[in-house]
């Protein structure tokens, strides 16, 4: 396969990758997905956010496992393993009950299913990126747009399913459907052969001194100042995004809306995340990381303040804007992770390197999701929590400015002709 057929193949890889991540993006709609369990078993907000925090931790571990699988050249085996864990996790969640329901959900959904999602995620992103050496930001943005938008697209649909069917049957059906989708994608998602990228800018290694990204392993990467700044940047903005997502539908419910409206409103975090990932990838290709990441940090700082305004004013419309801004800032921050990883440390070790960078989400989920739920429960208000998020956004601005000071004008993967 080469020439035109190679071009068609990489478009197919991009579309399939985005579709898989769209459905796996349900991980961010956990407050909708687990709403019937919360109601049936009397979980409080801190219990719900604990499930989400554990799911993000397991997702991150899954990325690490996937990186090792890909290093050994077994990407498709990673997809099969991820699919099996997804099925086991959803089947287990559909069977929880009794006084141990929260612990069982933490184990099945929070750990097993989310581990599977992390494995699949870290197969899809490096595979898609390898097909687009000339537009890595765009390709990553399209793929991650699906992941970020999954909760918005599927959250209301799941709510409707719960209205007409038993929640246990819905969760079981979702597990089967997601497993089948991931297994089917294994027929398409594979790394490209050199002849399939013939004639594409950036496909061949650049000459020394010609703007080539170095091929750095994990050891070299973690000693790099850029790694430390990127990690801090992602932790700050990730904590904001995961904090709002962790509280989830409780924010619109605090304004007195019904369940369906709450699912719709909080879903704007997911649609904003999708837009942020798509737009962030495109802007990264055009402007590079320096200016783009400063803009991302500014959005992440303003979003919690708008959320505070929505609660003070009692305005659903303002909260929709706040959710959208939160998602845009978080989503654009997320796409900067594979972008900087690819352009700074190369394609060869991308899966392993990105998995290590992605460990920011472990402390981010504990501080952002579980911490936000715990603090809100203790003080009886979401406002102090949101103000802490605003402060974290402000710190991310400082970090982004330091990254910009050390950023090159143009790196591999950026297109000066755009």
Secondary structure by P-SEA (a helix, b strand, c coil): ccaaaaaaaaaaaaaaaaaaaaaacccccccccaaaaaaaccccaaaaaaaaaaaaaaaaaaaaaaaaaaaaccaaaaaaaaaaaaaaaaaaaaaccccaaaaaaaaacccaaaaaaaaaaaaaaaaaaaaccccaaaaaaaaaaaaaacccccaaaaaaaaacccaaaaaaaaaaaaaaaaaaaccccccccccccccccccccccccccccccccaaaaaacaaaaaaaaaaaaaaaaaaaaaaacaaaaaaacccaaaaaaaaaaaaaaaaaaaaaaaaaaaccccaaaaaaaaaaaaaaaaaaaaaaaaccaaaaaaaaaaaaaaaaaaaaaaaaaaaaaccccaaaaaaaaaacccaaaaaacaaaaaaaaaaaccaaaaaaaaaaaaaaaaaaaaaaaaacccccccccccc
